Amino acid sequence: MDKRVLVHLQANRKVTGQLRGFDLFLNLVLDDAQDESAAGEKVKMGQTVIRGNSVTSMESLEAIPKQRTWGQRQAHMRRPISLNLLQTTLTLASPIRILHKELSNKPDHPPGTSLFYVQLLISICLVLSGGLFAGLTLGILSLDDLNLKVLETSGESVQEREHARRLLKLLSLGRHWILSVLLLSNSIVNEALPIFLDSILGGGYSAIILSTASIFMFGEIIPQSICARHGLAIGSFFSPLVLVLCYVTSPITYPLSKLLDYVLGSQHDTTYKKAELKSFLNLHRYGVEPLQDDEINIMEACLSLNEKKVLDIMTPIEDVYTLSSDQVVDEVVIDKILHHGYSRIPIHTPNNPTRFIGMLLVKKLIKYDPEDKWRVSDFALSVLPEALPNISCFQALDYFQTGRAHLLVITEHPGDTQGRGVLGVATLEDVLEEILGEEIIDESDRIMDNRSKRRVVRTHQYIKGIYERQKAVRRGSLPESTANSRSDSPVANFRKKLGTSTPVSGAMEHGPTNSTVANMTNEDLVETLTPNADENSHLIKSPVARHPHISTNRNSKLQNSVVGSPSNSDKNNYGSTQ
């Protein structure tokens, strides 16, 4: 090969600072030739060399020291096209260029130097800081204000309530401001990490790959998993740091947060609809402290009570037991009253069964003697209020709680003197049944529901912690006479007086004889009803026997008032109070 050409090529490579790809090209040319002259001929016949960023022919390279004349340029144009193609500008393949650059770069601070460990420590701190900001973003902002307020007032421990108080104070600055601060801090840390890794790893893709893996594992996955589970405690601990960053970055983050408040709104309170609360309650059937079915049913019923109208729970007027004001209260009428088992009976005018004038309380018949043949109008009747059918059960409950009445007449025309538009009656028991979500069955009920007419099926199921005195009789813990004396109801005494044993409302009532009540003292009653300490010490004592107002005089007085007939002077006192 012409030495002048080789010298010129070497000088051109050193001056221009090109890659070493020319050496590879030159070796290929020499290996393919048999001798130096043959190699020189190949070069002269159009092989290419690198000049700058392009590949040119050898003939054009020979013309470098001097400019071509016009004739030479014309002769050059008349050469074969295959030789002219060798003058086309080409570019080296980028993978070779990048690989050469990656292999040639060296770290600025190699391992073993003091700056290497300093840069490594800074990189580790940046990774941990990025993980902290990412975890706080998820941990703090995932806690809604409603949940924090609940924890502040009813947290399980003092420490938990304190954590909630700190986070509420921090979030009072604005959620968008906190979000802007944490995201800005996280972005700064993630962008600064490759810079420090470049100095200890030599830069390039190795620093990018290592920084990405570090941020992904230690800056995103692990811290967010921890903060998602313990966000309350971690957020409370780092709340002073976040507060400082808020004021440090306020020139950037505060205007941005106000812009977000203007566009998206600043209210972030979380409230639940009634349907959502019901679903929320059903989800608590299982868990650490599961709710019982009765608890869930009662709470769901209370949530629906304001939407339910009294028209839906009332008893139709056709099924209501009423009395006329001119009805004589004799033994037959009393038997019917006891048979129905109602404690309140609406009273209507003689010729209009829907024009009600008051309500008779059955307890006012305790001191009444059927031989007096009084009419219903002779008793002191209670007020019978009327209400529209579209009022809610809560409104009815509020009225019942005033104590004026526990029964409402549901009518389309309240206050109508002719009694038109009467639909039915609603009682306090009906409202309570809606709250409980099931029917309330007392001792005198024969049917479970006035609409379905389902009869009551009384089971022998016993609940733990509740003991019946009849069960104690069977176990031999109480004498039979004491068990029978458990009921001092005047109904039982009235049956004794009439000499009949017909059960009242389908339930057998064992009443004491008049002599039994008269001869028992208060001390005897308490002593008799107290369970035996040796056999049944687990049984509860009777609350009636321990009541301070129960005395022998009262029992005797009650017995005398039932057996004897009331005097005319007491006639106006019957049922004067509810």
C-alpha positions as CSV (number, residue, x, y, z in Angstrom):
1,M,0.0,0.0,0.0
2,D,1.2,3.5,-0.7
3,K,2.9,4.8,2.5
4,R,1.8,8.3,1.7
5,V,-1.8,7.1,1.9
6,L,-1.3,5.3,5.2
7,V,0.4,8.2,6.8
8,H,-2.3,10.5,5.6
9,L,-5.0,8.2,7.0
10,Q,-3.4,7.9,10.4
11,A,-3.0,11.7,10.7
12,N,-6.6,12.2,9.6
13,R,-7.8,9.8,12.3
14,K,-5.8,11.5,15.0
15,V,-6.9,14.9,14.1
16,T,-10.5,14.2,13.7
17,G,-10.7,11.9,16.8
18,Q,-12.8,9.3,15.0
19,L,-13.5,5.8,16.2
20,R,-11.1,2.9,15.8
21,G,-13.3,1.3,13.2
22,F,-10.7,2.3,10.6
23,D,-8.1,-0.1,12.1
24,L,-10.6,-2.9,11.7
25,F,-11.2,-2.0,8.1
26,L,-7.5,-1.8,7.4
27,N,-6.8,-5.2,8.8
28,L,-9.5,-6.7,6.7
29,V,-7.9,-5.2,3.6
30,L,-4.4,-6.5,4.4
31,D,-5.6,-10.0,5.3
32,D,-7.4,-10.4,2.0
33,A,-4.4,-9.4,-0.1
34,Q,-1.4,-11.6,-0.8
35,D,1.2,-8.8,-0.5
36,E,1.4,-5.1,0.1
37,S,1.3,-4.3,-3.6
38,A,-2.0,-6.2,-4.0
39,A,-3.4,-4.4,-1.0
40,G,-2.4,-1.1,-2.5
41,E,-4.1,-2.0,-5.8
42,K,-7.3,-2.9,-3.9
43,V,-7.2,0.4,-2.2
44,K,-6.7,2.2,-5.4
45,M,-9.5,0.3,-7.1
46,G,-12.1,1.8,-4.8
47,Q,-11.8,0.5,-1.3
48,T,-13.0,2.9,1.3
49,V,-11.4,4.5,4.3
50,I,-12.9,6.5,7.2
51,R,-12.6,10.2,7.0
52,G,-14.5,12.2,9.6
53,N,-17.9,10.7,9.9
54,S,-18.1,9.5,6.3
55,V,-16.6,6.8,4.1
56,T,-14.8,8.0,0.9
57,S,-12.8,6.4,-2.0
58,M,-9.0,6.3,-2.2
59,E,-9.0,8.4,-5.3
60,S,-10.8,11.2,-3.6
61,L,-8.4,10.8,-0.7
62,E,-5.4,11.4,-3.0
63,A,-6.9,14.7,-4.0
64,I,-7.0,16.0,-0.5
65,P,-3.6,17.8,-0.5
66,K,-4.6,19.9,-3.6
67,Q,-7.8,21.0,-5.3
68,R,-9.0,19.3,-8.4
69,T,-9.1,21.1,-11.6
70,W,-12.2,21.4,-13.7
71,G,-10.9,18.7,-16.1
72,Q,-10.2,16.3,-13.3
73,R,-13.6,16.7,-12.0
74,Q,-15.1,16.0,-15.4
75,A,-12.9,12.9,-15.7
76,H,-14.0,11.8,-12.3
77,M,-17.6,12.1,-13.3
78,R,-17.0,9.8,-16.3
79,R,-15.9,6.9,-14.1
80,P,-18.0,3.9,-13.7
81,I,-21.1,4.3,-11.5
82,S,-19.8,1.5,-9.1
83,L,-16.8,3.6,-8.2
84,N,-18.9,6.7,-7.6
85,L,-21.2,4.9,-5.2
86,L,-18.2,4.4,-2.9
87,Q,-18.2,8.2,-2.3
88,T,-21.7,8.0,-0.7
89,T,-21.7,9.3,2.9
90,L,-22.4,6.5,5.4
91,T,-22.8,6.4,9.2
92,L,-21.5,3.7,11.6
93,A,-24.1,1.5,13.2
94,S,-25.3,2.9,16.5
95,P,-25.0,-0.4,18.6
96,I,-21.3,-0.6,17.8
97,R,-20.9,3.1,18.8
98,I,-22.8,2.7,22.0
99,L,-21.1,-0.5,23.0
100,H,-17.7,1.0,22.4
101,K,-18.7,4.0,24.5
102,E,-20.0,1.8,27.4
103,L,-16.8,-0.3,27.4
104,S,-14.6,2.7,27.2
105,N,-16.2,4.7,30.2
106,K,-14.7,4.4,33.6
107,P,-16.2,5.5,37.0
108,D,-15.0,8.8,38.3
109,H,-14.6,7.4,41.8
110,P,-13.4,3.8,41.7
111,P,-14.0,1.5,44.6
112,G,-11.6,2.0,47.5
113,T,-11.6,5.8,47.4
114,S,-13.2,7.9,50.0
115,L,-15.4,9.7,47.5
116,F,-16.7,6.3,46.3
117,Y,-18.1,5.5,49.8
118,V,-19.5,9.0,50.1
119,Q,-21.4,8.8,46.8
120,L,-22.6,5.3,47.8
121,L,-23.9,6.5,51.1
122,I,-25.7,9.4,49.4
123,S,-27.3,7.0,46.9
124,I,-28.5,4.7,49.7
125,C,-30.1,7.7,51.5
126,L,-31.8,8.9,48.3
127,V,-33.3,5.4,47.8
128,L,-34.6,5.3,51.3
129,S,-35.9,8.9,51.1
130,G,-37.8,8.0,47.9
131,G,-39.3,5.0,49.6
132,L,-40.3,7.2,52.6
133,F,-42.1,9.8,50.4
134,A,-43.8,7.1,48.3
135,G,-45.0,5.3,51.5
136,L,-46.2,8.5,53.1
137,T,-48.2,9.4,50.0
138,L,-50.1,6.2,50.2
139,G,-50.3,5.9,54.0
140,I,-51.4,9.5,54.8
141,L,-53.7,10.2,51.9
142,S,-55.5,6.8,52.1
143,L,-56.9,7.8,55.5
144,D,-60.1,9.8,55.2
145,D,-61.0,12.4,57.7
146,L,-64.1,10.6,58.9
147,N,-62.1,7.5,59.9
148,L,-59.5,9.7,61.6
149,K,-62.3,11.6,63.6
150,V,-63.7,8.2,64.7
151,L,-60.3,7.0,65.8
152,E,-59.7,10.3,67.6
153,T,-62.7,10.0,69.8
154,S,-63.1,6.2,70.1
155,G,-59.7,4.7,69.5
156,E,-58.8,1.5,71.3
157,S,-55.7,3.1,73.0
158,V,-54.5,6.5,73.9
159,Q,-51.6,6.2,71.5
160,E,-54.0,5.5,68.6
161,R,-56.1,8.5,69.4
162,E,-52.9,10.7,69.6
163,H,-51.9,9.4,66.1
164,A,-55.3,10.3,64.7
165,R,-55.1,13.8,66.3
166,R,-51.7,14.5,64.7
167,L,-52.8,13.4,61.2
168,L,-55.9,15.5,61.4
169,K,-53.9,18.5,62.3
170,L,-51.6,17.8,59.3
171,L,-54.4,17.2,56.9
172,S,-56.1,20.4,57.9
173,L,-53.5,22.2,55.7
174,G,-55.1,20.7,52.7
175,R,-54.8,17.3,51.1
176,H,-53.7,18.8,47.8
177,W,-50.9,20.6,49.5
178,I,-49.7,17.4,51.2
179,L,-49.9,15.5,47.9
180,S,-47.9,18.2,46.0
181,V,-45.2,18.2,48.7
182,L,-44.7,14.4,48.8
183,L,-44.8,14.0,45.0
184,L,-42.3,16.8,44.5
185,S,-39.9,15.4,47.1
186,N,-40.2,12.0,45.6
187,S,-39.5,13.3,42.1
188,I,-36.4,15.2,43.2
189,V,-35.0,12.1,44.9
190,N,-35.6,9.8,42.0
191,E,-34.0,12.2,39.5
192,A,-31.0,12.8,41.6
193,L,-30.2,9.1,42.2
194,P,-28.7,8.4,38.7
195,I,-26.4,11.3,39.0
196,F,-24.6,9.9,42.0
197,L,-24.7,6.4,40.7
198,D,-23.1,7.6,37.5
199,S,-20.0,8.8,39.4
200,I,-19.5,5.4,41.1
201,L,-20.5,3.1,38.3
202,G,-19.2,5.0,35.3
203,G,-22.6,6.2,34.1
204,G,-24.5,4.8,31.1
205,Y,-27.1,2.1,31.2
206,S,-25.6,0.3,34.2
207,A,-26.4,3.3,36.4
208,I,-29.9,3.5,35.0
209,I,-30.7,-0.1,35.5
210,L,-29.3,-0.2,39.0
211,S,-31.2,3.0,40.0
212,T,-34.5,1.7,38.5
213,A,-34.2,-1.6,40.3
214,S,-33.3,0.1,43.6
215,I,-36.3,2.5,43.4
216,F,-38.7,-0.2,42.3
217,M,-37.9,-2.5,45.2
218,F,-36.7,-0.3,48.1
219,G,-38.4,2.9,47.0
220,E,-41.9,1.7,45.9
221,I,-42.9,-1.9,46.7
222,I,-41.6,-2.4,50.2
223,P,-42.3,1.0,51.7
224,Q,-45.8,1.2,50.3
225,S,-46.6,-2.3,51.5
226,I,-45.5,-1.3,55.0
227,C,-47.3,2.1,55.0
228,A,-50.5,0.6,53.7
229,R,-50.7,-1.5,56.8
230,H,-49.3,0.8,59.4
231,G,-50.1,4.2,57.8
232,L,-51.6,5.7,60.9
233,A,-48.5,5.2,63.1
234,I,-45.9,6.0,60.4
235,G,-47.8,9.0,59.2
236,S,-48.1,10.4,62.7
237,F,-44.4,9.9,63.4
238,F,-43.2,11.7,60.2
239,S,-45.9,14.4,60.3
240,P,-43.4,17.0,61.6
241,L,-41.1,16.3,58.6
242,V,-43.9,16.7,56.2
243,L,-44.9,19.9,57.9
244,V,-41.4,21.3,57.4
245,L,-41.3,20.3,53.8
246,C,-44.6,22.0,53.3
247,Y,-43.1,25.4,54.3
248,V,-39.8,24.7,52.5
249,T,-41.5,23.9,49.2
250,S,-44.4,26.3,49.6
251,P,-43.3,28.7,46.8
252,I,-44.0,25.8,44.4
253,T,-46.4,23.5,46.1
254,Y,-48.8,26.0,47.7
255,P,-49.9,27.7,44.5
256,L,-50.2,24.3,42.8
257,S,-52.4,23.0,45.7
258,K,-54.7,26.1,45.4
259,L,-55.0,25.5,41.7
260,L,-56.1,21.9,42.4
261,D,-58.5,23.0,45.0
262,Y,-60.1,25.4,42.5
263,V,-60.3,22.8,39.7
264,L,-61.2,19.7,41.7
265,G,-62.6,21.1,45.0
266,S,-61.1,21.0,48.5
267,Q,-63.8,18.9,50.2
268,H,-62.6,15.3,50.9
269,D,-65.0,14.2,53.6
270,T,-66.2,10.7,53.2
271,T,-69.8,9.9,54.2
272,Y,-71.9,6.9,53.5
273,K,-75.4,6.6,52.2
274,K,-77.9,4.4,54.1
275,A,-77.6,1.6,51.6
276,E,-73.8,1.8,51.9
277,L,-74.1,1.7,55.7
278,K,-76.2,-1.4,55.5
279,S,-73.7,-3.2,53.3
280,F,-71.0,-1.9,55.6
281,L,-72.7,-3.5,58.6
282,N,-73.2,-6.8,56.8
283,L,-69.4,-6.9,56.1
284,H,-68.9,-6.9,59.9
285,R,-70.6,-10.2,60.4
286,Y,-67.0,-11.7,60.3
287,G,-63.8,-10.3,61.6
288,V,-62.0,-9.5,64.8
289,E,-65.1,-8.4,66.6
290,P,-68.0,-9.7,64.5
291,L,-71.5,-8.2,65.0
292,Q,-74.3,-10.5,66.0
293,D,-77.2,-11.0,63.6
294,D,-79.6,-9.3,66.0
295,E,-77.3,-6.3,66.2
296,I,-77.1,-6.0,62.5
297,N,-80.9,-6.4,62.0
298,I,-81.7,-3.8,64.6
299,M,-79.3,-1.2,63.1
300,E,-80.5,-1.9,59.6
301,A,-84.1,-1.5,60.8
302,C,-83.3,1.8,62.5
303,L,-81.7,3.1,59.3
304,S,-84.9,2.3,57.4
305,L,-87.3,3.6,60.1
306,N,-87.4,7.1,58.9
307,E,-88.4,6.0,55.4
308,K,-91.1,3.6,56.5
309,K,-94.6,5.1,57.0
310,V,-97.1,4.2,59.8
311,L,-99.4,3.1,57.0
312,D,-97.1,0.1,56.5
313,I,-97.1,-1.0,60.1
314,M,-100.6,-0.2,61.3
315,T,-103.3,-2.7,62.1
316,P,-106.3,-2.3,59.8
317,I,-109.4,-1.0,61.4
318,E,-111.3,-4.2,60.5
319,D,-108.9,-6.1,62.8
320,V,-109.1,-3.6,65.7
321,Y,-111.0,-4.6,68.8
322,T,-113.2,-1.6,69.9
323,L,-116.0,-0.9,72.3
324,S,-119.0,1.4,72.2
325,S,-119.3,4.1,74.7
326,D,-122.7,2.9,75.9
327,Q,-121.4,-0.7,76.3
328,V,-122.1,-2.1,79.8
329,V,-119.0,-3.5,81.4
330,D,-120.2,-6.8,82.9
331,E,-118.5,-10.1,83.3
332,V,-119.0,-11.1,79.7
333,V,-117.4,-7.9,78.4
334,I,-114.5,-8.4,80.8
335,D,-114.0,-11.9,79.6
336,K,-113.9,-10.7,76.0
337,I,-111.3,-8.0,77.0
338,L,-109.2,-10.5,78.7
339,H,-109.5,-12.9,75.8
340,H,-108.2,-10.4,73.3
341,G,-105.4,-9.5,75.6
342,Y,-105.1,-5.8,74.6
343,S,-104.0,-3.2,77.1
344,R,-105.7,-0.3,75.3
345,I,-109.1,-0.3,73.6
346,P,-110.4,2.5,71.4
347,I,-113.9,3.7,72.3
348,H,-116.3,5.0,69.6
349,T,-119.7,6.5,69.6
350,P,-122.7,4.2,69.7
351,N,-123.9,4.8,66.1
352,N,-120.6,5.4,64.4
353,P,-117.9,2.7,64.8
354,T,-115.2,4.9,63.2
355,R,-115.8,8.0,65.3
356,F,-113.6,7.6,68.3
357,I,-113.9,9.6,71.4
358,G,-111.1,8.2,73.6
359,M,-109.2,5.1,74.7
360,L,-109.8,2.8,77.6
361,L,-106.8,1.5,79.5
362,V,-107.5,-2.1,80.6
363,K,-105.5,-1.6,83.8
364,K,-108.3,0.7,85.0
365,L,-110.5,-2.3,85.4
366,I,-108.3,-3.7,88.2
367,K,-110.4,-2.2,91.0
368,Y,-113.7,-2.5,89.1
369,D,-116.5,-4.9,90.2
370,P,-118.6,-6.1,87.3
371,E,-121.7,-6.2,89.5
372,D,-121.7,-2.4,89.3
373,K,-122.8,-2.5,85.6
374,W,-121.0,0.6,84.6
375,R,-120.9,1.8,81.0
376,V,-117.7,2.4,79.2
377,S,-118.4,6.1,79.1
378,D,-118.4,6.1,83.0
379,F,-114.7,5.4,83.1
380,A,-112.0,8.1,82.7
381,L,-111.0,7.7,79.0
382,S,-107.5,8.6,77.8
383,V,-106.8,10.8,74.9
384,L,-106.8,9.0,71.5
385,P,-104.7,11.1,69.0
386,E,-105.1,10.9,65.2
387,A,-102.4,11.0,62.6
388,L,-102.0,11.1,58.8
389,P,-100.9,7.8,57.1
390,N,-97.8,9.4,55.5
391,I,-96.0,10.3,58.7
392,S,-92.8,8.3,59.4
393,C,-92.3,5.7,62.1
394,F,-89.8,8.1,63.7
395,Q,-92.4,10.8,64.0
396,A,-94.8,8.4,65.6
397,L,-92.0,7.2,68.0
398,D,-91.2,10.8,68.9
399,Y,-94.9,11.3,69.9
400,F,-95.0,8.1,71.8
401,Q,-92.0,9.2,73.8
402,T,-93.8,12.2,75.1
403,G,-96.0,9.9,77.2
404,R,-99.3,11.3,76.1
405,A,-100.4,8.1,74.4
406,H,-99.1,4.9,73.0
407,L,-101.7,4.4,70.4
408,L,-102.5,6.4,67.2
409,V,-105.6,6.3,65.0
410,I,-104.4,6.5,61.4
411,T,-106.9,8.5,59.4
412,E,-107.0,10.4,56.1
413,H,-108.9,13.2,57.8
414,P,-107.5,13.9,61.3
415,G,-110.0,15.9,63.4
416,D,-113.0,15.0,61.4
417,T,-116.1,14.9,63.6
418,Q,-117.8,12.2,61.6
419,G,-114.9,9.8,61.8
420,R,-114.4,9.5,58.0
421,G,-111.3,8.1,56.5
422,V,-110.2,5.9,59.4
423,L,-107.6,3.4,58.2
424,G,-106.4,1.7,61.3
425,V,-104.3,2.1,64.5
426,A,-100.6,2.0,65.2
427,T,-99.1,1.4,68.6
428,L,-95.7,1.8,70.3
429,E,-95.3,-2.0,70.0
430,D,-95.6,-1.8,66.2
431,V,-92.8,0.7,66.0
432,L,-90.6,-1.3,68.3
433,E,-91.2,-4.4,66.2
434,E,-89.9,-2.5,63.2
435,I,-86.8,-1.4,65.1
436,L,-86.2,-5.0,66.2
437,G,-87.0,-6.4,62.8
438,E,-89.3,-9.1,64.2
439,E,-92.5,-9.6,66.0
440,I,-92.8,-9.1,69.8
441,I,-94.8,-11.9,71.3
442,D,-96.1,-11.4,74.9
443,E,-97.8,-13.9,77.2
444,S,-101.3,-13.1,76.0
445,D,-100.7,-13.1,72.2
446,R,-102.5,-15.7,70.2
447,I,-101.5,-14.6,66.8
448,M,-98.1,-13.4,65.7
449,D,-99.3,-10.8,63.1
450,N,-102.7,-9.1,62.7
451,R,-102.4,-9.2,58.9
452,S,-101.1,-12.7,58.3
453,K,-103.1,-14.2,61.1
454,R,-100.3,-16.6,62.0
455,R,-100.8,-18.2,65.3
456,V,-98.1,-18.1,68.0
457,V,-96.1,-21.2,68.4
458,R,-94.6,-21.2,71.8
459,T,-91.4,-23.3,72.1
460,H,-89.6,-24.6,75.1
461,Q,-86.3,-23.0,74.1
462,Y,-84.3,-21.6,77.1
463,I,-81.7,-18.9,76.7
464,K,-78.5,-19.1,78.7
465,G,-78.5,-16.8,81.7
466,I,-82.3,-16.6,81.9
467,Y,-84.1,-18.9,84.3
468,E,-87.8,-19.4,84.7
469,R,-89.4,-20.1,88.0
470,Q,-91.4,-23.0,86.6
471,K,-88.2,-24.7,85.6
472,A,-86.9,-24.2,89.2
473,V,-90.1,-26.0,90.4
474,R,-89.4,-29.0,88.3
475,R,-85.8,-29.1,89.6
476,G,-87.1,-29.0,93.1
477,S,-85.4,-25.8,94.1
478,L,-88.6,-23.9,95.0
479,P,-91.7,-25.1,96.7
480,E,-94.8,-25.5,94.6
481,S,-96.8,-22.9,96.6
482,T,-94.1,-20.3,96.1
483,A,-94.0,-21.0,92.3
484,N,-97.7,-20.5,92.1
485,S,-97.5,-17.3,94.1
486,R,-95.2,-15.8,91.5
487,S,-98.2,-14.1,89.9
488,D,-99.9,-11.5,92.0
489,S,-101.9,-10.3,89.0
490,P,-105.5,-9.2,89.9
491,V,-106.6,-11.2,86.8
492,A,-105.8,-14.4,88.6
493,N,-107.5,-13.2,91.8
494,F,-110.5,-12.3,89.7
495,R,-110.6,-15.8,88.3
496,K,-110.5,-17.1,91.9
497,K,-113.4,-14.9,92.8
498,L,-115.5,-16.1,89.9
499,G,-114.6,-19.7,90.7
500,T,-113.4,-20.5,87.2
501,S,-110.1,-22.0,85.9
502,T,-110.4,-20.9,82.3
503,P,-106.9,-19.9,81.0
504,V,-106.5,-16.3,79.9
505,S,-105.4,-15.8,76.3
506,G,-104.3,-19.3,75.9
507,A,-101.8,-19.1,78.8
508,M,-102.4,-20.7,82.2
509,E,-101.9,-18.2,85.0
510,H,-101.4,-19.6,88.5
511,G,-102.6,-17.0,91.0
512,P,-102.3,-17.1,94.7
513,T,-105.3,-17.5,96.9
514,N,-106.5,-14.4,98.8
515,S,-105.5,-16.0,102.1
516,T,-102.0,-16.7,100.8
517,V,-101.4,-13.1,99.8
518,A,-102.9,-11.8,103.0
519,N,-100.9,-14.0,105.3
520,M,-97.5,-13.6,103.6
521,T,-95.3,-10.8,104.9
522,N,-92.7,-9.0,103.0
523,E,-89.9,-10.9,104.7
524,D,-91.6,-14.2,103.9
525,L,-91.9,-13.2,100.3
526,V,-88.3,-12.3,100.0
527,E,-87.1,-15.3,101.9
528,T,-89.2,-17.7,99.9
529,L,-88.2,-16.3,96.4
530,T,-84.5,-16.4,97.3
531,P,-82.9,-19.5,95.7
532,N,-81.3,-22.0,97.9
533,A,-77.6,-21.2,98.3
534,D,-76.5,-24.8,98.4
535,E,-78.3,-26.1,95.3
536,N,-79.1,-23.2,92.9
537,S,-76.8,-20.3,93.9
538,H,-76.4,-19.4,90.2
539,L,-80.1,-18.4,89.9
540,I,-80.8,-14.7,90.0
541,K,-83.0,-13.3,92.7
542,S,-86.4,-12.0,91.9
543,P,-86.4,-8.3,91.2
544,V,-90.0,-8.0,92.2
545,A,-89.4,-9.5,95.6
546,R,-86.5,-7.1,96.3
547,H,-88.3,-4.0,95.1
548,P,-88.5,-1.5,98.0
549,H,-92.1,-0.5,97.2
550,I,-93.5,-4.0,97.7
551,S,-94.8,-4.5,101.2
552,T,-97.4,-6.5,103.0
553,N,-99.8,-3.6,103.3
554,R,-99.7,-3.1,99.6
555,N,-100.4,-6.8,98.9
556,S,-103.3,-6.8,101.4
557,K,-104.6,-3.6,99.9
558,L,-104.5,-5.1,96.4
559,Q,-106.3,-8.2,97.6
560,N,-109.0,-6.2,99.2
561,S,-109.5,-4.0,96.2
562,V,-110.0,-7.0,93.9
563,V,-112.3,-9.0,96.1
564,G,-114.4,-6.2,97.4
565,S,-116.6,-3.9,95.4
566,P,-115.6,-0.3,94.9
567,S,-117.6,2.3,96.7
568,N,-119.4,5.1,94.9
569,S,-117.0,7.6,96.2
570,D,-114.2,5.8,94.3
571,K,-116.0,5.7,91.1
572,N,-114.5,8.8,89.7
573,N,-111.0,7.7,90.6
574,Y,-111.0,4.6,88.4
575,G,-108.3,5.0,85.8
576,S,-107.7,8.7,86.6
577,T,-104.0,8.1,85.8
578,Q,-102.4,6.1,83.0
